[in-house]
């Protein structure tokens, strides 16, 4: 089997790549709290979809990702309160 090579190519960016620990610039995208909230919400929808189609292993793995995102939300909100 061969791949078709007629796909779109990514445009090279002159911007320096961000490190994983670097905070995004304001206005580009939300901070870590917003990212984790978005991930938790999106993964919850994917869990439902996987369950609906009886994809047990995928549902389980997505559920674990959802729990991790929700736990991070809880721990971040606790730190903000103290």
C-alpha positions in Angstrom: 0.0 0.0 0.0 1.4 3.4 -0.9 0.6 6.9 0.4 -0.7 9.6 -1.8 1.6 12.6 -1.7 -0.8 15.2 -2.9 -1.7 16.5 0.6 -1.3 20.0 1.9 2.0 21.0 3.3 2.6 22.9 6.5 3.9 26.4 6.1 7.2 26.9 7.9 6.9 29.2 10.9 9.5 31.8 11.7 8.3 31.7 15.3 10.5 30.0 17.8 8.9 26.7 19.1 7.5 26.9 22.6 8.8 24.6 25.3 6.2 22.4 27.0 6.6 24.4 30.3 6.4 27.8 28.7 3.2 29.8 29.3 1.3 30.8 26.2 1.1 34.5 25.4 -2.0 36.2 26.6 -4.7 36.4 23.9 -3.4 33.4 21.9 -5.2 30.7 23.8 -6.3 30.4 27.4 -3.9 29.3 30.2 -3.4 25.9 31.7 -6.7 26.1 33.6 -8.7 26.7 30.4 -6.8 24.0 28.6 -7.5 21.4 31.3 -11.2 22.4 31.4 -11.5 22.0 27.7 -9.7 18.7 27.6 -11.9 17.3 30.5 -15.1 18.4 28.6 -14.0 17.1 25.2 -12.7 13.8 26.6 -16.1 13.3 28.4 -17.8 13.5 25.1 -15.4 11.1 23.5 -16.0 8.6 26.4 -19.7 8.7 25.7 -19.0 8.1 22.0 -16.7 5.2 22.7 -19.2 3.6 25.1 -22.1 4.0 22.6 -20.1 2.0 20.1 -18.9 -0.5 22.6 -15.3 0.3 22.3 -14.4 -0.9 25.8 -10.6 -0.4 25.8 -10.8 3.0 24.2 -13.6 4.0 26.5 -11.5 3.0 29.5 -8.4 4.9 28.3 -10.4 8.0 27.6 -12.1 7.7 31.0 -8.6 7.7 32.6 -7.7 10.8 30.7 -10.9 12.4 31.8 -10.2 11.6 35.5 -6.6 13.0 35.2 -7.9 16.2 33.7 -10.6 16.6 36.4 -8.1 15.9 39.1 -5.8 18.6 37.7 -8.7 21.0 37.7 -9.4 20.2 41.4 -5.8 20.5 42.5 -5.3 23.8 40.6 -8.5 25.3 42.1 -7.4 24.2 45.7 -4.0 25.9 45.2 -5.7 29.1 44.1 -7.8 29.2 47.2 -4.8 28.9 49.6 
